[in-house]
Amino acid sequence: MLMRYDVALGAVSIDKEDTPKPREEGVESVITSHSIEGVILPVEATDDRRMNEVLAKYEFICIGSATVDQFAKTDSELIKIQTRTTTEELIAFPLGSKLLISELNITTGGGGTNSAVALARLGFKTAFLGKLGEDANAKFVMQALSSENVGFIGGCEGQTGVSMILDSIADDRTILAFKGANNNLMPQDINPFETQWVYLSSMLEQSFDTVVELLQTQRCKVAFNPSNYQAEMGYEALSALIDQVDVLIMNKEEASIFLGLRYDEQPETRALMKEMAKLPPSVFVITDGARGVMVYDRKYCYTGEPMDVINITETTGAGDAFASTFAAAQYIGLSPDQAIHMAMTNAESVIQHSGAKEKLLDRQTLEGVMRLRNRRISKTILN
């Protein structure tokens, strides 16, 4: 039976009334700040949802890159370069030396496959649309997708993308990315499909043009999580795509670049959100790592805080986990605060382990963790 999901809230301590109040001059108007825990409870689907199940082949199509990820643990050093106006951290390796790798982990990655696996584990009928090579790496990717019950409706040509992830002592990473076939998705590569949602991560060059043309033929909701590469293009270059998007998700660096601002000057997230709100999408999300996430749904602005005690092992895939889970929460009709809680919980699971997919949670486990965690989420007016 196709299910939809409503939210039953657990203990919720309301610090302020959930109604707008007059704002004093120069003082931010905070409407709600509360600790939230929740569980998603299944109820029978409406007739409309049953009808859509018959019409739609998939609930989610995930469009984006596919790579073979090689995680290398090394004794890298961290160098900080500081000027009067900027601070930059770099991973350093001795020039001309042969470096021993203490641990090597090879998995599948890329925004398209990461999001597809996240959604499939949450129980949604999902397919990946992208471009693989005609090589052993492509077989490795397709076998991994098949084991997660993710369909593949794209093409194969050339070489599959590869990423080499170098760790650092600061629990972050530097990625060497070979795009391979990812940028060459052609219209003829796409198997026909129907879907209720498209989740789109970064696609460049020919693949970008193909996706824009494809979305113009689809009647579905679209969530878009671009990369730095696409953010640099700005709204004018991306308008044909963004004008079709319902949920726009960026991290703070991407949002800054997208709006033509310098991220190293640390613009305020609320100021970025006000500028983003001038665009057509109905929901906007800006993530900011350990500082949490801000969501604006054209009514209120929500800010979610990460849990205090999280042991970070590696951050690759955290953004994909958050964004795809947030899109899932939108699909099943969760409130913004519950969507934030759900997405942050899944992302926090990922960063406590190495690999982008290894600790993506299934629905039952995710619900269980959500019940146990009280997350602070504030609700304000964006003005």
N, C-alpha and C positions, 0 to 999 in steps of 0.2 A: 504494500500500500504506500502510495506517495504521502509523505508527511510534511506538515509545516510545523513551525516551532514558535511557541510563545515563551515568555520569560517569567519565572516565579522568583521574586527577590527574597533573599534571606534577610538577615539583620541589616537594617539600613538606618544609620543614625543621621538625621537631618540637622545640619548646623544652622541653616537659614531657611526661611520660607521659600517655596518654589514658585514665587510670583515676582514679577518685576517690581522694583522699588525706584523712586526718584533718585537720581544720581547727583551727588553734590559736585560742584565745580572742581574739576581736577582729580576726582576720586573715581576709581573704577567701580562699576556697579556689579557686585557679585551676587548672583541669585541663589545658587545652591553649591554647597560643598559637603560631600558625604562619603562615607565608606560604604562600599558596595560588594556584596557577594551574590552570586546567582547561579541558577541551574536552568538549563533549557529543557522544557518539558514537551514531549510530543503530544499532539492532538490530531484528530482526523482532519484531512485536507478538505478544503471547500470544493464545490463542483468545478469552479474555474480552474483550480490547480490540477484536478484530475483530467480535465480537458486538455490542458497544456502538456500533461505527461504524454498523452496520445500524440499530440502534434510535434513535440520536441524530441529529437534524438538524444540530445545531451542537455544537462542542466548548465554545465560550464564548458566553454572552449577556452583553453589557455594558449595564448599566442605569445611567442617570445623565443629566446635563444635556448639552445641545448648544447651542453659542453660535457667533456670529461674533465673532472676537477682532480688535480693532484695537490694534496695538502702536504707541504714539506715543513717539518719542525727542524729548525736550525738554531745555532747559538748566535743569532743576529744581535747586533748592537743598535741601540736607539740614539739618534743624534737630534738635538734640537737646535734650530737656527732661529735666532730672534733678532729682529730689527726694531726700529722705533715704532713701526706700525703693524708688523706682522710677526707671527710665530709659526714655524713649520717643523714638523717632526718627520724624520727620515729613518728608514732601516738601512744599516750600513753593513757591507761585506768587504773583506780585504781584497784589494785588486790583485789579480794574477794568482790567486790561491785556489786550491781544490778544497771544497767545503764538504764535510761529512754531514749527511742528513740523519738525525737521530730517529726519525719516524716518518714513514711515507704512507699516506692513505689515499686511495684512488676511488672516487665516487662519481656519480653523475651530478651535473649542476646546470646552471643557466636559469634565468628568470622564468622561462616558459615551463620547463620540467619541474622546477622547484614548486611553483604555484599549482601545477597540475596534480602533483603528489599530495600537496597539502589539502587540496579540495577533495581528492579521491578518498583520503583517509578520514575526512569528515563525513563521508558517506554520499557524496554527490556523484552523479554520472558525468564523467569528465573525459575530455580528449585533449591532447596536445597538438597544436598546429605550429609547425616550424619547418626548418630545413636541416636535414642531416647530411652527412657525407655518404660515400659508398666505400666504407672501410670497416675495420674491426671495431673502431670506436662507435660507429653507428649501431652495430649489432649490440654492443654493450649497453648503449642508451635504450634501445628498443626493448631489450630483455628486462631492463630495470623498470621501464614504464609498464610493461605487461605484468610484471610481478606485483605492481601496485594497482592493477585493474584500470589503467589509463590507456585510452585508445590513442592511436597515432593517425592523423589525417593530413600529414604534410608530404614533402618530397625528399628525395635522396640524390645528391650529386656532389662531386668533389670531396673535400675533406671536412670531417666533423670538427666543430669548435673545441678548443682545449683551453683550460685555465690552470695556471700554476700559482698556488696560493702560498705565499711566504709569511710565516708568523713573525711576531715580534714580542718582546718582553712586556709590552704594554697591553697585552690581550687584544690586539687588533692585527690587521693583516694588510699586505700589499699583494695585488693580483696582477699577474702577467697574462693578458688575454689574447688568444688567437681566435678571431671570429669565424674563420673558415666559411662554411656554407651558410651560416646564419644570416648573412646579409643578402642572400640571393634567392629568397622565396618568390616564386613566380605564380601568377594566377592559375596556370595549368597544373601546378603541384597540389592544389587544394582539392581534397575529396569533398563532395557536397555534404552539407550538414544543416541541421536546425538546432538552435540553442536558445535558452532563456537568458543567459548571461555570457558575455565575452570578457575575460580577464586578459588585459594586454600589458605586457612588460615591454622593454625596449626592443625596437626593431629599426634598423638603419638601412640606408641606401635603397636598393630595389625592393627589399622586404617591406620597408616603410610605405612605399607607393602601393604595393600590393595590398597591404592591410587597409589603407585608407579607402581604396576602391572596394575592397571586400565589405567593410562596415557599412558602406552606402547601400548595400543590397540586403542588409540584415535588419530585422525588426526585433531587437533585443536590448537589454541594458548593457552598458559598457563601463568597466572599471579600468583605469589607465594608471600605470606606475612606471613613469619614464626613468631613464638613466641620466647621468650627468651629460653624456654625449647629446642626448635629445634635448635636455633642459637648456643647453647652450644655444640651441636653435631659436628659442624664444617663441612667444605666442604667434607672431605673424607667420613664421614658417610652419608651425604646427596647427594652425587654426582649422584646417580641413579635418584634422583628426579630433582635436579637443572640442570642437563644436558638436561632436557626436557623443561625447563622454558624459556619463552620469556621475561617476565618482572619480575624482582626480586625487591621486596620492603621490606625494613627494616627500623626501627628507628635507631638512632645513637647507642643506647645501644646494640641493637641486632647485628648491624654490627660490633661493637667492639668485642663483645663476639665471634661472628662467626669467626672473623679473629684472635682470640687468643690474643687479646689485653685487657687491663684493662680500662673499661669505666671511672672509677673514676680518671684516669690520663688524661682524656679529650683529646683524640687524635683528630687531625684536621679532619674535615669531608672530605676535599679534599684528604687527605692522605688515608682515608678509601676507598674513591671512586676509587682511583688509584689501590688499591689492589683488590677491587671487580671487576674492569674492566678486570682482568685476567681470569674471569670465563666465561662460554659459553653464558649466556643470552645476548640479544641484547639491553635491556634497564635496567638501574639500578636506584633505587630511595632510598635516605636516608633522612628520616624526622628527625627533631630535635626540636620538640615542638615549643616554642615561638621564636626560632631562625630561623624557616623556613624550607625549603626543598631544596635538591640538586638532580638534575636529569642528568644522562649521557646517551646519545643515540648513543654512539660510533662515533659521529661527534663533538658535543659540550657539554659543561657542563652548565646547567641552574640552577640558584639559585632564588627561590621565597621567598619573604618576607611576613609575615602575616600582616593583616591590623592593624593599630595603635590602634584603639579603639575597643576592643573586651571585653565584660563583661563575664568573664569565670564563669560558674556555676558549671560545672562538666565535666571531661575529658573522661569518659568512652565512648568508641565507636568512638572517633575521628579518631583513626588510621584506623579502619575498613572503616569509611566513606571516608577518603582520598584515601586509597588504592583501594577500589572498584570503586570509581568515576574516579580515574586515569586510571584503566583498561578499564572502559567504554569509556573514551576519546581516548584511544589507539584503541579500536574497531571501533569507528566511524571516525578515521583518523584525529584527531586534531593535530595541531603542538604541540611540547613539551611545549611551553610557555602557550598556551591555555589549555593544559591538566593540567598543574600546577594550573592555575587560577581556572579552574572548580573544581578540587579536593579540593583545599584549601578553596574555598568558601563553599562547602558542609560541610567540617569538621568544619569550623568556625561557621556554623549554629548549629551543634550538641553540641559544647562545651558551648554554651550560655544557654543550658537547661539541665535538669536532664534526664538521660536515653539515651541509645545508638541509639534508632531509632526514638524518638518522633519528632525530627526536621530535619530528613533527607528530603531534598527538592525534590519535583517533578521537572520534566524537565522545565516546563514553569516558575516556581518560580525561579529555579536556574539560568536560562538564564536572568531573570529580575534582579536578584541581581548582576550577572556578569556585566551587562551593567552599573550599578551604581557605581561599585568599580574600582578604578585605582590601580592596584597592581604593585609593582616594581619587575621586573624580570631581572636578569643579565645573560649574555651569554658569556662564556669564553671557551678557549681551555684547555683541561685537559692534562697538561704536567708538 
